[in-house]
């Protein structure tokens, strides 16, 4: 069972999500990727599309536990939330700068991003969990999904009309262009834009509900089953909603937000039953280590990948990453097993490298927090 207020299941869930984020973000060759490791082109979804919302879900489940340690001093809570959000947003901008074409052009520099969305959602979730009741939180989660659906389908976009869900014709991309101008990932739209961040709040709130359900001191094995059932119901509801409001990660449609929360809830319930109820933990160390240093693992791994990609070496490879991939993975694996396997093998090896790093940090009790 759980010890104190720490759920091993949550650490493992968060850690496996971070490992998956690294895996899908660092293939050896972006032109040779198995479809489950790619994002859906637009409507629809793949396992990769669920990775980011899983991280938001895990963050939501962790927020009440993290803030409880500071609750006796409200000023300390506010300081922690503000400081963490600013650092997250700043680190996101730094990643954008590292990935931007050289030389950096400020007029088109991307402002939104993964860490920026996490920062915004974190502030809102922290405020809701500290200042508002559970009934209000549930109302907010349901309300933002319904209002976002109505806005996207009913509000007319100049030049396109209402209910157009193409990359340029939807309300979210229109507002992004209006507010952020050219500071978007794809010029006219961004997958982490302003309006599409609103339903992401519901994804994180579902994490809050799941975490609170499991952390209760009276928790019993049946809680795993009831949580899994709730996730299954949400997943079915999302698939039905998809018929009228397509599942779309780039727009973070309400059906997508509900699908991601539903699947995440089911997986967290399984982790809880295996780890915290049955006590089967022999396999969990790498994921616990990733989970305890989630931000450091994500930021440093993406940064190193960017550095290796840009580190020029002699032709014909062009970059340090391409040279490593070509000699160690593509040359021996592609002729017999295909380019996709070679590309995935590189990504798995990269995840394994970072697993070694975070395990060493975990064993030495080094935890990088903000």
C-alpha positions in Angstrom: 0.0 0.0 0.0 1.0 3.6 -0.2 3.5 5.1 2.3 2.7 8.5 3.6 1.5 10.8 0.9 3.7 9.4 -1.9 2.2 7.1 -4.5 4.8 4.9 -6.3 2.2 4.5 -9.0 2.2 8.2 -9.7 6.0 8.4 -9.9 6.1 5.4 -12.3 3.3 6.9 -14.4 5.0 10.2 -14.6 8.4 8.6 -15.3 7.1 6.3 -18.1 5.5 9.4 -19.6 8.8 11.3 -19.6 10.6 8.3 -21.1 8.0 8.2 -23.8 8.4 11.9 -24.4 12.1 11.4 -25.0 11.5 8.4 -27.2 9.1 10.1 -29.6 11.1 13.4 -29.6 14.5 11.9 -30.6 14.3 9.3 -33.4 17.5 8.7 -35.3 15.8 9.7 -38.6 12.6 11.8 -38.7 12.0 10.4 -42.2 11.9 6.8 -40.9 9.5 6.5 -38.0 6.9 3.9 -37.2 3.4 5.4 -37.2 2.7 4.8 -33.5 5.7 7.0 -32.8 4.4 9.9 -34.9 1.7 12.4 -34.3 -1.5 12.1 -36.3 -1.4 14.5 -39.3 -4.6 16.3 -38.1 -7.8 14.6 -37.0 -7.4 11.2 -35.3 -4.8 10.1 -32.8 -1.8 7.9 -32.2 -0.1 6.7 -29.0 2.3 9.6 -29.4 -0.5 12.1 -29.2 -1.3 11.0 -25.7 2.2 11.5 -24.3 1.9 15.3 -23.6 -1.6 15.1 -22.1 -0.4 12.3 -19.9 2.3 14.6 -18.5 -0.3 17.3 -17.8 -2.5 14.6 -16.1 0.4 13.5 -13.9 1.1 17.1 -13.0 -2.5 17.6 -12.0 -2.3 14.5 -9.8 0.9 15.8 -8.1 -0.1 19.5 -7.5 -2.3 19.0 -4.4 0.3 16.8 -2.8 3.2 19.2 -3.6 1.3 22.3 -2.3 0.1 20.5 0.9 3.7 20.8 2.2 3.5 24.5 2.0 -0.1 25.1 2.9 0.6 26.4 6.4 2.2 29.4 4.8 0.0 30.9 2.0 2.7 33.3 1.0 5.1 30.4 0.5 2.5 28.7 -1.8 2.1 31.8 -3.9 5.8 32.2 -4.2 6.3 28.6 -5.2 3.6 28.7 -7.8 4.7 31.9 -9.4 8.4 31.0 -9.3 7.8 27.6 -10.8 5.6 28.9 -13.6 8.1 31.6 -14.6 10.9 29.2 -14.7 8.9 26.7 -16.7 7.9 29.3 -19.2 11.5 30.6 -19.5 12.9 27.1 -20.1 10.3 26.6 -22.8 11.4 29.8 -24.5 15.0 28.7 -24.2 14.1 25.4 -25.9 12.4 27.3 -28.7 15.5 29.4 -29.1 17.7 26.4 -29.3 15.5 24.8 -32.0 14.9 28.0 -34.0 16.7 28.4 -37.4 20.0 30.3 -37.2 20.2 33.3 -37.1 17.4 33.9 -34.6 14.7 36.1 -36.1 12.7 37.7 -33.3 9.8 38.8 -35.5 9.0 35.1 -36.1 10.4 33.6 -32.8 7.9 31.0 -31.5 6.4 32.0 -28.1 4.1 29.0 -27.3 5.5 25.5 -26.5 5.1 22.4 -24.3 6.7 23.9 -21.1 4.9 27.2 -21.6 1.5 25.3 -21.7 2.5 23.3 -18.6 3.4 26.6 -16.8 0.0 28.2 -17.6 -2.0 25.1 -16.7 0.0 24.7 -13.5 -0.9 28.2 -12.2 -4.6 27.6 -12.9 -4.6 24.2 -11.4 -2.8 25.4 -8.3 -5.3 28.2 -7.8 -8.3 25.9 -8.3 -7.0 23.3 -5.9 -6.1 25.8 -3.2 -9.0 28.3 -3.5 -12.0 26.4 -4.9 -14.0 23.4 -3.7 -14.1 20.0 -5.5 -17.6 20.8 -6.9 -16.2 24.0 -8.5 -13.3 22.1 -9.9 -15.6 19.5 -11.5 -17.7 22.3 -12.8 -14.7 24.0 -14.3 -13.5 20.8 -16.0 -16.9 20.1 -17.5 -17.5 23.7 -18.4 -14.2 24.4 -20.3 -14.8 21.2 -22.4 -18.4 22.2 -23.3 -17.6 25.9 -23.8 -14.6 25.1 -26.0 -16.7 22.7 -28.1 -19.4 25.4 -28.6 -16.9 28.1 -29.4 -15.0 26.0 -31.9 -18.2 24.9 -33.7 -20.4 28.0 -33.5 -18.2 31.1 -33.5 -17.6 32.2 -37.1 -14.0 32.8 -38.2 -13.6 35.7 -40.7 -13.2 34.3 -44.2 -14.1 30.7 -43.1 -17.3 30.7 -41.1 -18.2 28.6 -38.1 -17.2 25.0 -37.4 -14.3 24.9 -39.8 -11.6 22.8 -38.2 -8.8 23.1 -40.8 -5.4 24.3 -39.6 -6.0 27.9 -40.7 -9.8 28.0 -40.6 -10.5 27.2 -36.9 -11.2 29.7 -34.1 -8.1 28.7 -32.1 -5.6 29.4 -34.9 -7.5 32.6 -35.8 -7.1 33.9 -32.2 -3.4 32.9 -32.2 -2.7 34.8 -35.3 -4.6 37.8 -33.9 -2.7 37.9 -30.6 0.6 36.2 -31.3 0.9 37.3 -35.0 3.9 35.4 -36.5 5.2 34.0 -33.3 3.8 30.6 -34.0 5.3 27.2 -34.7 3.9 26.8 -38.3 3.4 30.5 -39.2 -0.4 30.5 -39.1 -1.1 28.1 -36.3 0.5 26.5 -33.3 -0.3 23.2 -31.5 0.3 24.8 -28.1 -1.6 28.0 -28.8 -3.7 30.2 -26.5 -7.3 29.0 -26.9 -6.3 25.3 -27.2 -4.7 25.6 -23.7 -8.1 26.0 -22.2 -9.3 22.4 -22.6 -5.8 21.3 -21.4 -6.9 22.6 -18.0 -9.6 19.9 -17.9 -7.0 17.2 -18.7 -4.9 18.3 -15.7 -8.0 18.6 -13.4 -8.8 15.0 -14.2 -5.4 14.2 -12.9 -6.2 16.1 -9.7 -9.4 14.0 -9.2 -7.5 10.7 -9.9 -4.7 11.6 -7.5 -7.0 12.6 -4.7 -9.0 9.4 -5.1 -5.9 7.3 -4.7 -4.1 9.2 -2.0 -7.0 9.0 0.5 -5.7 7.3 3.7 -8.7 4.9 3.5 -7.7 3.7 0.1 -8.4 0.0 -0.6 -7.8 -2.2 -3.6 -11.3 -1.5 -4.9 -10.2 2.0 -5.6 -8.0 0.8 -8.5 -11.0 -0.9 -10.1 -13.3 2.1 -9.6 -10.7 4.4 -11.0 -10.1 2.2 -14.0 -13.9 2.0 -14.6 -14.1 5.8 -14.5 -11.3 6.1 -17.1 -13.1 3.5 -19.3 -16.3 5.5 -19.2 -14.5 8.7 -20.1 -12.7 6.9 -23.0 -16.0 5.6 -24.4 -17.6 9.1 -24.0 -14.6 10.6 -25.9 -14.9 8.2 -28.8 -18.6 9.0 -29.0 -17.9 12.8 -28.9 -15.4 12.2 -31.7 -18.4 11.7 -34.0 -19.4 15.4 -33.7 -16.1 17.0 -32.5 -13.1 15.2 -33.9 -10.3 14.0 -31.7 -7.4 16.3 -32.6 -4.3 16.8 -30.5 -3.2 20.0 -32.4 -6.5 21.7 -31.5 -6.7 19.8 -28.1 -10.4 19.3 -28.9 -12.7 18.4 -26.0 -13.0 14.9 -27.3 -9.2 14.6 -27.3 -8.9 16.1 -23.8 -11.4 13.5 -22.5 -9.8 10.6 -24.4 -6.4 11.4 -23.0 -7.7 11.8 -19.4 -9.7 8.6 -19.7 -6.7 6.5 -21.0 -4.4 8.1 -18.5 -6.8 7.3 -15.6 -6.9 3.6 -16.7 -3.2 3.3 -16.9 -2.7 5.1 -13.5 -5.2 2.7 -12.0 -3.3 -0.3 -13.3 0.0 1.1 -12.0 -1.6 1.7 -8.6 -3.0 -1.9 -8.4 0.4 -3.4 -9.5 2.7 -1.2 -7.4 0.8 0.1 -4.4 -1.7 -2.7 -3.8 0.1 -5.8 -5.0 3.6 -4.5 -4.2 5.2 -5.7 -7.5 8.0 -3.2 -7.8 11.0 -5.0 -9.1 10.6 -3.5 -12.6 9.9 0.1 -11.6 13.3 1.6 -10.7 14.0 3.3 -14.1 10.5 4.8 -14.2 10.6 6.0 -10.6 13.9 7.6 -11.3 12.5 9.4 -14.4 9.5 10.4 -12.4 11.5 11.9 -9.6 13.5 14.0 -12.0 11.0 14.5 -14.7 11.7 18.1 -15.7 15.4 17.7 -15.6 15.3 14.5 -17.8 13.0 16.1 -20.4 14.8 19.5 -20.6 18.3 18.1 -20.7 17.5 15.3 -23.1 15.9 17.6 -25.6 18.7 20.1 -25.2 21.4 17.5 -25.8 19.5 16.2 -28.8 19.4 19.7 -30.3 23.1 20.3 -29.6 24.1 17.0 -31.3 21.8 17.8 -34.2 23.5 21.2 -34.7 27.0 20.1 -33.9 28.7 20.1 -37.3 31.1 17.4 -38.3 32.9 16.6 -41.5 30.8 15.5 -44.5 29.0 13.4 -45.5 27.3 13.0 -42.1 26.9 16.7 -41.5 26.1 16.6 -37.7 27.3 14.7 -34.7 23.9 13.1 -34.2 23.7 12.0 -37.8 27.2 10.6 -37.6 26.4 8.5 -34.5 23.1 7.3 -35.9 24.6 6.4 -39.3 27.5 4.4 -38.0 26.0 2.8 -34.9 22.4 2.1 -36.0 21.6 2.7 -39.7 24.6 0.9 -41.2 24.2 -2.4 -39.2 20.4 -2.4 -38.9 18.8 -0.8 -41.9 20.0 -3.4 -44.5 18.4 -6.3 -42.6 15.6 -4.7 -40.5 14.6 -1.5 -42.2 15.2 2.2 -41.7 12.3 2.5 -39.2 13.8 -0.1 -36.8 17.2 1.6 -37.0 15.7 5.0 -36.2 13.7 3.5 -33.3 16.8 1.7 -32.0 18.6 5.0 -31.8 15.7 6.5 -29.8 15.6 3.5 -27.4 19.3 3.8 -26.8 19.0 7.5 -26.1 16.2 6.8 -23.6 18.4 4.1 -22.0 21.3 6.6 -21.7 19.1 9.0 -19.8 17.7 6.2 -17.7 21.3 5.5 -16.5 21.7 9.2 -15.7 18.4 9.5 -13.7 19.0 6.2 -11.8 22.4 7.5 -10.7 20.8 10.8 -9.6 18.0 8.9 -7.8 20.4 6.6 -5.9 22.5 9.6 -4.9 19.3 11.5 -3.8 19.8 14.2 -6.3 16.4 15.7 -7.3 16.2 18.7 -9.5 13.1 20.7 -8.6 11.9 24.3 -9.2 
